Structures are given as structure tokens and as C-alpha cells.
Amino acid sequence: MNRRIRPGSIVVGADGSKHGARALRWAAEQARLERRPLVVVTTEEGSAFRINADAVRTVHELAPGVEVSGVSAAGDPRNVLVELTRNAHLLVVGSHGRGTVRSALLGSVSAAVSREAVCPVVVCRPRAEEQVRQGVLVAVDASESSLPVIEFAFAQASLHGQPLTAVHCVWDVMAAVAGLRNVKLDDADLGIGDEAHLALAESLAGFAEKYPDVPVTERVNHGLVDDVVGWRTGAWDLVVVGRHPLDTVSRLVTGSIATAVVERAQTNVAVVPVERERVTS
């Protein structure tokens, strides 16, 4: 297989399943909005060419103006998709939504590529379509490393005409002792509310001017990121989290948070890799 694609393309994995179809619809709309070429990738043996051709035909029907091409390859889908992210703008995959334990046993493709991809990954999770959507939710750690994550979230909210909610999660010894998990800091008198809100406001500074069309809500919660944004996410159109390089002991913990959010979420999740040089001590 020629695994070279046009730089800046959106890549979507297709396998003929309903989960793959969900990802294909999302990717087709995203390619239309961003005016980017779309590459449909299949890796199943035997029927891969038929599945790929059907998926390409579906994209033509969903988004007639999108430039779409198909790539079929034998091999582990995780390896194929991760390799393609070296030149891709965005990777979109479906998820079966079977939960953390069964996903680990089955070797979830979505979890694997969200851990290793070079570009941002959107995992299209099963969700209740009848629920009212609240736009984009982004987890902000109030460090410099949050900037590409925030940028991605603002861009998506602007592109889709949606509001943005930015949540900064605070977890310390006092919160642990008090048993505070996913509790708004405004409701907990631990003496650090002003500092946490200031850190969040500083992280968002400048983005409101760049994206004046995006209404923004700021929120500070006690709890780990996967507790705060991983559960009860069905009300959101998209949840955005960062994935840090696994180069320190602390990052071994924070790096796994993105995977936990992907496996728990009840909506689409974007995992944005954070560049090593942006990570501060």
C-alpha cells in the first residue's frame, strides 16, 4: 500500500460497521466545513476494497463537494492509521463503546490510535441522538501545554457554530481528604478558588479575541479530569482533552487520562497531542 497521503488531509477509518459509519458521517461533514481532502482507510482482509468503495460512495452522497480518495491495506489497523497521521491534519475513528474492561481485552483501535497518533484524533462514540447538545467542552490544565488543546477546541466551536465550556480541574490533598469529586470549586470553600479561576482565565486570554463568535463559559471543578469530563458527557457535541508526552512520572498519570476519557465518554472525543517542547516542569 502507498501510505503517503496529501499533507493536511482528514483521515477516517472505515470497516463497514455502524460505528465506522458514524465516524464516516462526522468526517465527511468536517472535511466539508474545513474544505480539506478526505482519505477513507480500510484494513480488513478480503472485503476491504468493497467496504472502501462503499464508504467513498457514501462520502460523495453526504458531502458532494468534498475531495475524497480511498486507501485499502492489509495489516493491523492501529499501525496503518497511526502511520498515516504523520501527514494528516486529523484522524477520525469510530468506537464500539463497550466500556473500559472489555475495550482493554479487545485491544480497542480507538484507544490505541488516540495514544499514539501524531495529529489530533476524534473518536466518535455511541450517544443518544435525542439529547440536547451544549456544544464543545474542553479540559484545561492551566499550563502552557494547554494552548494547542484550547486552540483546537475554539476552532471546532467556531467551525460548527457552537458555544464552548472550558473546565479547569483541581485535585489536591485537601480535595482528596474532603472527598470532593466533580464538585464545582465555587461550592467548596477551600481557599483556592480565586487562584484556580485566575489560572483558567489566563489560559483562555487571547482566544476570545481570535474567536469572537464563540460564547465561552469558564468552570473550575474539584476532581480528576476523567472524573469531571469522562462521565455524563452525553450533553456535549464534542469533548476535547490533551495528551501529554510520557516522559515524566507525572505525565504517566496525565497521559492515561485521555484514554480514560475516550473509553468512558458518551459523545465524540477529540484527543490533541501536546508537543514535548511545550511541556513545562
C-alpha positions as CSV (number, residue, x, y, z in Angstrom):
1,M,0.0,0.0,0.0
2,N,1.2,3.5,-0.7
3,R,0.7,5.1,2.7
4,R,1.6,8.6,1.6
5,I,-1.3,11.0,1.6
6,R,-1.7,14.6,0.8
7,P,-0.4,16.6,3.8
8,G,-3.3,18.2,5.7
9,S,-5.9,15.6,4.8
10,I,-8.5,14.3,7.1
11,V,-8.2,10.5,7.5
12,V,-11.2,8.3,8.6
13,G,-11.2,4.6,9.4
14,A,-13.9,2.6,7.7
15,D,-14.8,-1.1,8.4
16,G,-18.4,-1.4,7.2
17,S,-19.8,-1.4,10.8
18,K,-22.3,1.1,12.2
19,H,-19.5,2.5,14.4
20,G,-17.4,3.1,11.3
21,A,-20.4,4.7,9.6
22,R,-20.8,7.1,12.5
23,A,-17.2,8.2,12.1
24,L,-17.6,8.5,8.3
25,R,-20.5,10.9,8.6
26,W,-18.7,13.0,11.1
27,A,-15.5,13.1,9.0
28,A,-17.4,13.9,5.8
29,E,-19.0,16.9,7.5
30,Q,-15.7,18.0,9.0
31,A,-14.0,17.8,5.6
32,R,-16.8,19.9,4.1
33,L,-16.5,22.6,6.8
34,E,-12.7,22.7,6.7
35,R,-12.5,22.3,2.9
36,R,-9.9,19.6,3.2
37,P,-9.5,16.4,1.3
38,L,-10.8,13.2,3.0
39,V,-9.0,9.9,2.9
40,V,-11.1,6.8,3.7
41,V,-8.9,3.9,5.0
42,T,-9.9,0.2,5.3
43,T,-7.7,-2.5,6.6
44,E,-9.9,-5.6,6.6
45,E,-8.8,-8.6,4.6
46,G,-10.8,-9.9,1.6
47,S,-13.7,-7.4,1.5
48,A,-11.6,-4.3,2.1
49,F,-11.9,-3.0,-1.4
50,R,-15.7,-3.3,-1.4
51,I,-16.0,-1.7,2.0
52,N,-13.7,1.1,0.9
53,A,-15.6,1.7,-2.3
54,D,-18.9,1.8,-0.5
55,A,-17.5,4.3,2.1
56,V,-16.1,6.6,-0.7
57,R,-19.5,6.5,-2.4
58,T,-21.2,7.4,0.9
59,V,-19.0,10.4,1.3
60,H,-19.9,11.6,-2.2
61,E,-23.6,11.4,-1.2
62,L,-23.1,13.1,2.2
63,A,-20.7,15.8,1.0
64,P,-20.7,16.1,-2.8
65,G,-18.1,18.9,-2.8
66,V,-15.5,17.1,-0.7
67,E,-12.5,15.6,-2.5
68,V,-12.3,12.0,-1.3
69,S,-10.0,9.1,-2.0
70,G,-9.8,5.6,-0.7
71,V,-6.9,3.5,0.7
72,S,-7.1,-0.2,1.4
73,A,-4.4,-2.1,3.2
74,A,-3.7,-5.4,4.9
75,G,-2.3,-5.1,8.4
76,D,-3.0,-4.1,11.9
77,P,-5.4,-1.1,11.6
78,R,-3.7,0.6,14.6
79,N,-0.3,0.6,12.8
80,V,-1.8,1.7,9.5
81,L,-3.8,4.6,10.9
82,V,-1.0,5.8,13.2
83,E,1.4,5.8,10.3
84,L,-1.0,7.9,8.2
85,T,-1.3,10.5,11.0
86,R,2.3,11.7,10.2
87,N,0.9,13.7,7.3
88,A,-2.7,14.0,8.3
89,H,-4.5,17.1,9.8
90,L,-7.0,15.0,11.7
91,L,-7.8,11.3,12.2
92,V,-11.4,10.2,12.8
93,V,-12.3,6.7,14.1
94,G,-15.4,5.0,15.5
95,S,-15.7,3.3,18.8
96,H,-17.9,0.3,19.9
97,G,-18.5,1.8,23.3
98,R,-18.1,-1.4,25.3
99,G,-16.5,0.2,28.3
100,T,-13.0,0.2,29.8
101,V,-12.6,-3.5,30.8
102,R,-13.9,-5.1,27.5
103,S,-12.2,-2.4,25.5
104,A,-8.9,-3.3,27.1
105,L,-9.4,-7.0,26.4
106,L,-10.4,-6.4,22.8
107,G,-7.5,-4.1,22.1
108,S,-9.5,-1.1,21.1
109,V,-8.3,0.6,17.9
110,S,-9.7,3.9,19.0
111,A,-7.8,3.8,22.3
112,A,-4.6,2.8,20.7
113,V,-4.6,5.5,18.0
114,S,-5.6,8.2,20.4
115,R,-2.5,7.3,22.5
116,E,0.0,7.2,19.6
117,A,-1.3,9.4,16.7
118,V,0.8,12.4,15.7
119,C,-2.2,14.5,14.8
120,P,-5.4,15.1,16.8
121,V,-7.8,12.2,16.9
122,V,-11.6,12.4,17.1
123,V,-13.2,9.2,18.4
124,C,-16.9,9.1,17.5
125,R,-18.6,7.4,20.5
126,P,-22.2,6.0,20.6
127,R,-24.6,8.6,22.0
128,A,-28.3,9.3,22.4
129,E,-29.1,11.5,19.4
130,E,-32.2,12.9,21.0
131,Q,-30.3,14.7,23.8
132,V,-30.0,18.5,23.6
133,R,-26.4,19.4,22.8
134,Q,-24.4,22.1,24.7
135,G,-21.5,22.5,22.3
136,V,-17.9,21.9,23.0
137,L,-16.3,21.0,26.4
138,V,-12.5,21.4,26.8
139,A,-10.4,20.3,29.7
140,V,-7.8,22.9,30.6
141,D,-4.8,22.2,32.9
142,A,-3.9,25.9,33.1
143,S,-0.4,25.4,31.8
144,E,1.3,26.4,28.6
145,S,0.7,22.9,27.3
146,S,-3.0,23.6,27.3
147,L,-2.7,26.1,24.5
148,P,-2.9,23.7,21.5
149,V,-5.8,21.9,23.2
150,I,-7.6,25.2,23.8
151,E,-6.9,26.3,20.2
152,F,-8.4,23.1,18.8
153,A,-11.5,23.4,21.0
154,F,-12.1,27.1,20.0
155,A,-11.6,26.3,16.3
156,Q,-14.1,23.4,16.5
157,A,-16.7,25.5,18.3
158,S,-16.3,28.3,15.8
159,L,-16.4,25.9,12.8
160,H,-19.6,24.3,14.0
161,G,-21.3,27.4,15.4
162,Q,-21.3,26.2,18.9
163,P,-20.6,27.6,22.4
164,L,-17.5,26.5,24.4
165,T,-17.2,25.5,28.0
166,A,-13.7,25.4,29.5
167,V,-13.2,23.4,32.7
168,H,-10.1,23.5,34.8
169,C,-9.8,20.5,37.1
170,V,-8.2,21.0,40.5
171,W,-7.0,18.0,42.6
172,D,-5.0,18.3,45.8
173,V,-4.7,16.8,49.2
174,M,-7.5,18.9,50.7
175,A,-9.9,17.9,48.0
176,A,-8.9,14.2,48.4
177,V,-9.5,14.3,52.2
178,A,-12.8,16.1,51.7
179,G,-13.9,13.5,49.2
180,L,-14.7,16.2,46.6
181,R,-15.0,14.6,43.1
182,N,-16.5,16.5,40.2
183,V,-17.7,19.4,42.5
184,K,-17.7,23.0,41.3
185,L,-15.0,24.9,43.2
186,D,-17.5,27.8,43.7
187,D,-19.4,25.4,46.1
188,A,-16.3,24.4,48.1
189,D,-14.6,26.8,50.5
190,L,-11.0,25.6,50.3
191,G,-9.4,29.0,49.8
192,I,-8.0,28.4,46.3
193,G,-11.0,29.4,44.2
194,D,-9.6,32.8,43.1
195,E,-6.2,31.3,42.1
196,A,-7.8,28.5,40.1
197,H,-10.2,30.8,38.3
198,L,-7.4,33.2,37.5
199,A,-5.3,30.5,36.1
200,L,-8.1,29.4,33.8
201,A,-8.8,32.9,32.7
202,E,-5.1,33.5,31.8
203,S,-5.1,30.3,29.8
204,L,-8.1,31.5,27.7
205,A,-6.7,35.0,27.3
206,G,-6.4,35.9,23.6
207,F,-8.6,33.1,22.3
208,A,-11.8,35.1,22.9
209,E,-10.4,37.9,20.7
210,K,-9.4,35.4,18.0
211,Y,-12.8,33.7,18.0
212,P,-15.3,36.4,18.9
213,D,-18.1,34.3,17.5
214,V,-17.7,31.7,20.2
215,P,-19.6,32.2,23.5
216,V,-17.4,30.9,26.4
217,T,-18.3,29.6,29.8
218,E,-15.5,29.1,32.4
219,R,-15.8,26.4,35.1
220,V,-13.5,25.2,37.8
221,N,-14.1,21.7,39.4
222,H,-12.5,19.6,42.0
223,G,-11.7,16.2,40.7
224,L,-9.5,14.3,38.2
225,V,-10.1,15.1,34.6
226,D,-11.5,11.7,33.7
227,D,-14.0,12.0,36.6
228,V,-15.1,15.5,35.6
229,V,-15.3,15.2,31.8
230,G,-15.3,11.4,31.3
231,W,-18.7,10.7,32.7
232,R,-22.1,12.3,32.0
233,T,-20.8,13.7,28.7
234,G,-23.9,12.9,26.7
235,A,-25.0,16.5,26.7
236,W,-21.9,17.7,24.7
237,D,-21.3,17.6,21.0
238,L,-17.6,17.2,21.5
239,V,-15.2,16.8,24.4
240,V,-11.6,17.9,23.9
241,V,-8.7,16.7,26.1
242,G,-4.9,16.9,25.7
243,R,-2.4,14.0,25.6
244,H,1.0,14.7,27.1
245,P,4.3,13.0,26.2
246,L,5.0,10.1,28.6
247,D,8.4,11.5,29.6
248,T,8.0,12.0,33.3
249,V,6.4,10.2,36.2
250,S,3.6,12.8,36.4
251,R,2.9,12.5,32.7
252,L,2.5,8.7,33.0
253,V,-0.6,9.6,35.0
254,T,-1.9,12.5,33.0
255,G,-1.1,10.7,29.7
256,S,-3.5,7.9,30.6
257,I,-6.3,10.4,31.4
258,A,-7.1,10.9,27.7
259,T,-7.5,7.2,27.2
260,A,-9.8,7.0,30.2
261,V,-12.0,9.9,28.9
262,V,-12.2,8.2,25.4
263,E,-13.4,4.9,27.0
264,R,-15.9,6.5,29.3
265,A,-17.4,9.3,27.2
266,Q,-20.9,9.2,25.8
267,T,-20.2,11.5,23.0
268,N,-17.4,12.4,20.5
269,V,-14.0,12.9,22.0
270,A,-11.0,14.8,20.5
271,V,-7.6,13.9,21.8
272,V,-5.0,16.6,21.0
273,P,-1.3,15.6,21.3
274,V,0.8,18.2,23.2
275,E,4.3,18.9,21.8
276,R,7.2,17.9,24.0
277,E,8.8,21.4,23.9
278,R,5.6,22.9,25.2
279,V,5.6,20.9,28.4
280,T,6.8,22.8,31.4
281,S,8.0,21.5,34.7
